[in-house]
Each structure stands twice: as C-alpha cells, then as structure tokens.
Amino acid sequence: MPKLFHLRCSPRAASASSAGADAFLAQFRQTRPSWDIDLQDLWRETLPEFDGAALEAKYTRLGGRSFSDSERDAFAVVERMAMRFALADRVLISSPMWNFGVPYKLKQWFDLIVQPGLTFTFSPAEGYRGLVKDRPTIVILASGSDFVTGMSRGRVDMATPYLRDILRFVGVHSVRFVAIGPTAGAGDQVKAARGTAERRLIELARTF
C-alpha cells in the first residue's frame, strides 16, 4: 500500500499549520483513498536523546568498527525513525516558525535521522551524497509574519532555507513550500492568509 508520511510539528491542534495540513489531507484522502497516512506527531511521540550509546554508535560507524550491544540497540531506534521517513512515497511536513527558525523538536528529529551511512554518505571523490530517494514533498510553514508577500517588518525567515537544505542533503529535492502568514495581527488579514493557503493546499492535494 502506498504511503504518505506526515510529520506534524505544532503542539496546537488548532494551529494554522495543523489546519492547513488537515485541509490538504482531507482532499488527499478523497483523491487517493487507497493510500495509508502515517502520522508522526512530534509532540505525541517521544524522541530519543542523541547521547550516550546512540552518539557513540555514530562515531563507531564513522570509524568502520562494529557496534557494541548497547550501541546497536540505541542506533536501531534511530534507524527505524529514518526508515519510516525514507520508505514513504510522499511526504508532508507541517510546522510553525519559531523565533525565525523551526521548533526544537523538528530540529531534534533531523539531528536524529541525518546520520552517515543511513541518510547520507561521504567520499573524497564525490563529497556528500544523500541516500534517501527523492519523492514529492510539501512543507507547510506558518508564521506570525507575512513572508508570502515579503512584508516581514525586518524579520528573517531562516526556517525555509534550513528545511530546503537539510532535505536536499539527504536526497529529497522535489520540495514545495506553502507559507501561511500572517497568523497574528488583524483578524481579517489572518483569516484571509489562512484561507488563501488552504485553498492552495487543496489544489496541490488533487495532484500530489
């Protein structure tokens, strides 16, 4: 069964990014009723810390040595997370922008799965190469600022380039971003921004 992997990164069920994802998925389910939707909610699932045996396992891999039992067990958790993402046919990431960047749990998720020999490799001859197969990916990014029209009032969007580059680093290049903003301020502007983004997401879902 084909699978869409949805990485939900907002702790608020009624947030703009969550609402945008819900609108997208409602249409996607109508368009592709046979597909499985695999939801990973970063605020409902416990992410492991990357320390101790898990961290040592990374350097064991880099050194070409064999895992100890504790390293093998710790790294297996990271491997399962990466494979859950890598085996999906489509990917949807819905996230707010926090302090110009991504929420710390989303950064932690990437820090866990971006591992040598798992999602990327390196050789002196060709440099870094992503190991994740490219697949259509949509990133919904909601912000209190209006980055859709550029009216950011001096604020900087560091989330979009980070997400684009980290996905590209592991091999995912076919990424489209849908910005939702402003999510704060005058009520009519907030409502209009959300409505515009959700209409675009519904259209994208019909061909995604």
Secondary structure, DSSP 8 states (H G I E B T S, - for coil): --EEEEEE--S-TTSHHHHHHHHHHHHHHHH-TT-EEEEEETTTS----S-HHHHHHHHHHHTT----HHHHHHHHHHHHHHHHHHT-SEEEEEEE-BTTB--HHHHHHHHHH--BTTTEEEETTTEEEE-S----EEEEEE-SSBTTTTB-TT----HHHHHHHHHHHHT---EEEEEE---SSSHHHHHHHHHHHHHHHHHHHTT-
